[in-house]
């Protein structure tokens, strides 16, 4: 049944202060924060039949430990935010697809309830989430038989539709969804034969490697990949091989066949940025998401981005925190547009990726009057290390001068690093650039 909101009983307004595209965890958190900040003229648009996004099919626990200080399943976590939305009376429209958006924040959308509509928004928050990389992006040779699907598809079939995708399963890639589905398929009676990862380390959280693979004696084959697929109507097996650790090219002499009827792909997530491009939002090659400043504002005035459409997160708790910042920032931007003031000089300071750092967010800071910063104000800076570092140190420099240093126990590419840059640590004079780098010896150098 379609999840209904009071908004669906009426024609959509032609103008609105804040439009949030996406009703998953990012969009919900942004909407709640914006409402609490004083913006009550807003609308959430969600293309699925109900709010909650990908959390609706994530029935495992482990959510909410940071945000709610308790362990929840995905639907329970989403339910907390959906209840917040309904308690506040925040309007939302489900089964609605945004077709177009431009730099003037003019949005065209369509839904069964309201038909084709056009809305001019004062501000827009992009919260469309991400999608899985499919087989076509891998270039793996072999037949196009049944039994090959992404782990997210298998998760939906198993958890929401009640189907078991297969009995003998190989998982290519070790992203978090793949690790979780290894355990889930085992619970359902399937035999997970191997989790095959081309890199020398897992791309998922360490806790998922332990709880989903090691606890069930499922082998994790690092530095391996699938080099052939066998079967006509249905998958009959795959050939895997070790890869050269330097070139990542398969070593034919190590090839071995594994008989299986299902191959699940857990080979990365891609932010859903087709609408971002349409709106003229510049994207970062490192994150594949929008380029943003510390307030999560993109380079198109009035358009903000948060959640997995900005960069792929590990924890939904971090998505909620980030998205709440985007909601408050959008409200502040709307307030500034309503009260013209003397133009303050704003300095744009690029934030650069240094040694050992990739996928840095934000990509620049917008600095105005330094005296306006609270002494304890902090800005989250997130990235992923390019390798495994034990006892590494995260350094932040301003024009080469060290302003922040933090030692870590372990950093892995599968876990996002969150640094808190203190505004008070910024030097008083002009700043040309900030650099974030990792100091230490990479484990697989």
CORBELMO-V405556 format. One record per backbone hydrogen bond with DSSP energy under -1.0 kcal/mol. NH is the residue of the N-H (numbers start at 1). CO is the residue of the C=O. E is the energy in kcal/mol with one decimal. If there is no record, write none. Layout:
# CORBELMO-V405556
<<NH | CO | E> <NH | CO | E>>
This chain:
# CORBELMO-V405556
<<3 | 49 | -3.3> <8 | 5 | -1.8> <9 | 6 | -1.3> <10 | 7 | -1.4> <16 | 120 | -2.1> <18 | 41 | -1.7> <19 | 123 | -2.3> <20 | 43 | -2.9> <21 | 125 | -2.4> <22 | 45 | -3.0> <28 | 24 | -2.6> <29 | 25 | -1.9> <30 | 26 | -2.4> <31 | 27 | -2.2> <32 | 28 | -2.4> <33 | 29 | -2.2> <34 | 30 | -2.4> <35 | 31 | -2.6> <36 | 32 | -2.4> <37 | 33 | -1.4> <38 | 35 | -1.6> <39 | 34 | -2.2> <43 | 18 | -1.6> <44 | 91 | -1.7> <45 | 20 | -2.8> <46 | 93 | -2.8> <52 | 23 | -2.7> <55 | 52 | -1.3> <56 | 53 | -1.6> <57 | 54 | -1.5> <58 | 55 | -1.1> <59 | 57 | -1.3> <63 | 72 | -2.4> <68 | 64 | -2.0> <70 | 64 | -1.3> <72 | 63 | -3.0> <74 | 58 | -2.0> <77 | 73 | -2.5> <78 | 74 | -2.7> <79 | 75 | -2.4> <80 | 76 | -1.6> <81 | 77 | -1.3> <82 | 78 | -2.7> <83 | 79 | -2.3> <84 | 80 | -1.6> <85 | 81 | -2.4> <86 | 82 | -2.3> <87 | 83 | -2.8> <88 | 84 | -1.6> <90 | 85 | -2.3> <93 | 44 | -2.7> <95 | 48 | -3.3> <96 | 46 | -2.5> <97 | 110 | -2.8> <99 | 108 | -2.9> <100 | 108 | -1.7> <102 | 106 | -1.1> <105 | 102 | -2.0> <107 | 119 | -3.4> <108 | 100 | -2.4> <109 | 117 | -2.5> <110 | 97 | -2.2> <111 | 115 | -1.2> <115 | 111 | -2.3> <117 | 109 | -3.1> <119 | 107 | -2.9> <120 | 14 | -3.0> <121 | 105 | -2.6> <122 | 16 | -2.4> <123 | 17 | -1.6> <124 | 302 | -2.7> <125 | 19 | -2.4> <126 | 304 | -3.5> <127 | 21 | -2.1> <131 | 270 | -2.5> <133 | 268 | -2.4> <137 | 134 | -1.3> <138 | 135 | -2.3> <143 | 229 | -1.0> <146 | 233 | -2.2> <149 | 263 | -2.1> <151 | 265 | -2.2> <154 | 150 | -2.0> <155 | 151 | -2.4> <156 | 152 | -2.2> <157 | 153 | -2.6> <158 | 154 | -2.4> <159 | 155 | -2.9> <160 | 156 | -2.1> <161 | 156 | -1.9> <163 | 157 | -3.0> <169 | 191 | -2.8> <170 | 262 | -2.2> <171 | 194 | -2.5> <172 | 264 | -3.1> <173 | 196 | -4.1> <175 | 266 | -1.1> <179 | 175 | -2.4> <180 | 176 | -2.6> <181 | 177 | -2.4> <182 | 178 | -1.6> <183 | 179 | -1.4> <184 | 180 | -2.3> <185 | 181 | -2.9> <186 | 182 | -1.5> <187 | 183 | -2.4> <188 | 184 | -1.7> <189 | 186 | -1.5> <190 | 185 | -2.4> <191 | 167 | -3.5> <193 | 169 | -3.0> <195 | 219 | -2.5> <196 | 171 | -3.2> <197 | 221 | -2.6> <209 | 205 | -1.6> <210 | 206 | -2.1> <211 | 207 | -2.7> <212 | 208 | -2.3> <213 | 209 | -1.3> <214 | 209 | -2.2> <215 | 210 | -2.1> <216 | 213 | -1.2> <217 | 214 | -1.3> <218 | 213 | -2.4> <221 | 195 | -2.9> <222 | 220 | -1.0> <223 | 199 | -2.0> <224 | 197 | -2.4> <225 | 241 | -2.1> <227 | 239 | -3.1> <228 | 239 | -1.3> <230 | 237 | -2.9> <235 | 146 | -2.5> <236 | 230 | -3.0> <237 | 230 | -1.3> <238 | 258 | -2.4> <239 | 228 | -2.4> <240 | 256 | -2.9> <241 | 225 | -2.2> <243 | 223 | -2.5> <244 | 249 | -2.9> <248 | 244 | -2.9> <251 | 242 | -2.9> <254 | 251 | -2.4> <255 | 252 | -1.8> <256 | 240 | -2.5> <258 | 238 | -3.2> <261 | 168 | -2.0> <262 | 168 | -1.6> <263 | 147 | -2.8> <264 | 170 | -2.5> <265 | 149 | -2.1> <266 | 172 | -3.5> <270 | 131 | -3.4> <272 | 129 | -2.6> <273 | 271 | -1.6> <277 | 273 | -2.4> <278 | 274 | -1.9> <279 | 275 | -1.8> <280 | 277 | -1.7> <281 | 276 | -2.6> <284 | 289 | -3.4> <288 | 284 | -2.4> <291 | 282 | -2.3> <293 | 297 | -1.6> <296 | 293 | -2.0> <298 | 303 | -2.7> <303 | 300 | -2.0> <304 | 124 | -3.0> <305 | 296 | -2.0> <306 | 126 | -1.9> <310 | 307 | -1.5> <311 | 307 | -1.8> <319 | 315 | -1.3> <320 | 316 | -2.4> <321 | 317 | -2.0> <322 | 318 | -2.4> <323 | 319 | -2.7> <324 | 320 | -2.2> <325 | 321 | -1.5> <326 | 322 | -1.8> <327 | 323 | -2.4> <328 | 324 | -2.3> <329 | 325 | -2.5> <330 | 326 | -2.3> <331 | 327 | -1.7> <332 | 328 | -2.3> <333 | 329 | -2.3> <334 | 330 | -2.3> <335 | 331 | -2.2> <336 | 332 | -2.1> <337 | 333 | -1.8> <338 | 334 | -1.0> <339 | 335 | -1.0> <347 | 367 | -3.5> <349 | 365 | -2.8> <351 | 363 | -2.8> <352 | 434 | -3.2> <354 | 436 | -3.2> <357 | 354 | -1.7> <358 | 384 | -1.7> <361 | 382 | -2.2> <363 | 292 | -1.7> <364 | 292 | -1.1> <365 | 349 | -2.7> <367 | 347 | -2.9> <372 | 369 | -1.6> <373 | 370 | -1.6> <377 | 374 | -1.9> <379 | 421 | -2.4> <381 | 419 | -3.1> <382 | 361 | -3.0> <383 | 417 | -1.7> <384 | 358 | -2.8> <386 | 356 | -1.4> <389 | 411 | -2.7> <391 | 409 | -2.3> <393 | 439 | -2.5> <394 | 406 | -3.1> <395 | 437 | -2.8> <396 | 404 | -2.5> <397 | 435 | -2.7> <398 | 401 | -2.9> <399 | 433 | -2.3> <401 | 398 | -2.1> <403 | 396 | -2.8> <404 | 396 | -1.5> <406 | 394 | -2.1> <408 | 392 | -3.2> <411 | 389 | -2.6> <415 | 412 | -1.8> <417 | 383 | -3.3> <419 | 381 | -3.3> <421 | 379 | -2.6> <423 | 377 | -2.6> <425 | 422 | -1.6> <426 | 423 | -1.4> <434 | 350 | -2.7> <435 | 397 | -2.4> <436 | 352 | -2.2> <437 | 395 | -2.4> <438 | 355 | -3.4> <439 | 393 | -3.3> <443 | 388 | -2.9> <445 | 442 | -1.2>>
